[in-house]
Amino acid sequence: MANPCALIIEDEADIADLIRYHLEKAGYKALVALRGDEGLALALKEPPDVLVLDLMLPGMDGIEVCRQLRRDDRTAHIPILMVTAKGEESDVITGLELGADDYVVKPFSPKVLLARIRAVLRRKRMEAPQGTEPIKIRDLVIHPGRHEVLAGGKPLDLTFSELRILQLLASRPGWVFTRDQIVNAIHGETYPVTDRAVDVQIVGLRKKLGSRAHYIETVRGVGYRFRERG
Ligand code: CA
């Protein structure tokens, strides 16, 4: 990817300028939006390769921007690096569950920011090939690229993380995936996501699968697998 384009959504102009300066120095094209709603509109109009997203924003907060981006085909797979202030841990967790890829806490060093951006871009590139082909299994059709799952022909309203977990398990029916592997598949290896968080996601996923909940089997003490039959 030559000259990847980054969109910075940050209302503190001096921080936005600092981020832009370092990104441009590192060879990125960089755009700045100072409001959440403007940033969202810009991202939908011209999807960037990577997004640097502040959480506390005028117009629309970063969590809502993240939610909207993940819902839209054009932007569902853009890597998102959240920029957060101290004390926003619960928002960070919500953001990660909505599919943001990583975060840095202010004040951060430009080196760390660039390293994180490179890491999320690298991770997304590695994921890309497997992310596009629909998976057909039992009476489910999983379209990762379209962020859509059909169960018996009817769409299920899954969150980004739920879809990724289902996609992972269904990619190798009968295989047992550990909670660690599931966490890594959603967020990458560097994440402090607990086993309990995976269990909570599975509970949500099963609820939405309804009469198909038994497709996801708990393997006690190990993790989860997709049942091929039964
Ligand atoms: Ca802010």
Boltz pocket constraint, residues with backbone or C-beta under 6 A from the ligand:
constraints:
  - pocket:
      binder: B
      contacts: [[A, 10], [A, 11], [A, 12], [A, 54], [A, 55], [A, 56], [A, 57]]
      max_distance: 6.0
